[in-house]
Amino acid sequence: MMEKGLEGDGEAPGAPHTPTEVDVWRAAIAMFAGDRTAAEAWLNQEAMGLGWRRPIDVMEQDAQQVLDLIMRIDHGIYT
């Protein structure tokens, strides 16, 4: 029987975590200091750093790409 990871997500302990849409939502909300409305608005706007695609669309296929953009924005890198 496989043990559950720390978050109870079914991953083995120490296994790499695959980012999900939930991770993106959490990061976006944190980027806006807990303002869910602002995070939702940002997720639905085209983003230059994603080739003018909307983060909400990109995260369906590649959540890590959106998380990388959020990290760059947090560090002042917008493209």
N, C-alpha and C positions, 0 to 999 in steps of 0.2 A: 504494500500500500504506500502511495506517495505521500510524504509529509507536505503540509501546507507551508507556504512562505510566510513571511512576517505579516503580510497584509491579508492573509487568508484567501489568496487569489488562486490557489491551486498550483502555484509555481514552487519548485523545490527550493529549499533554502540556498542562498548563494547564486541562484540562477539569475541571469540578466533580466531586468524588468522591461517589458515592451510597453512603451507609452500608449495610453489610450485617450479617447476623447475626454474622459473624466479628468485625466491629468492636465489636458489643455485647458479645460474650464477652470480648474483650480488655479493654474498658473495665470490665466487671464484675469481672474477675479483678484488674485494677489497683486498683479501688476497695477490694478486700479484701486488698491487699498481697500478691498472688500466691496467695492461698488459693482454689484452684479449687472445693473442696467448698463453701466459704461462698458463692462467687459462684453456683454452681449452685443452692444452696438459696434465695438471694435471687431469682434469675431465676424460680423456681417458686412464689414466694409472691405473693399479691395485694398490689399496691402502691397506696397511697392516691393518689399522684401520677399514676397511670394509670387513675383511676376504678375502683379496686379490681379491675383486671384484672392478670393475671400478665405480667410483662415478657417471658417466653419466648413467650407467645401474641401479644403486641402486636408484638414485633420481627419476626414473620413477615410482617406487613403494613406496618409503619412503624418500621424500625430507628432512624430519627432521633429519634422520640418517646422511645424508651428511652434513647438516648444523652443527650438533653436532660435526662431525669430524673436520670441518673447525674451529670451536670454540676451540676445543682441540689443534689443530695445532697452532692457534694464541696464545695459552697460553703455548706452548712448550710441549704438551703431544701428542706424535705421535702414540700411540696404542689405 
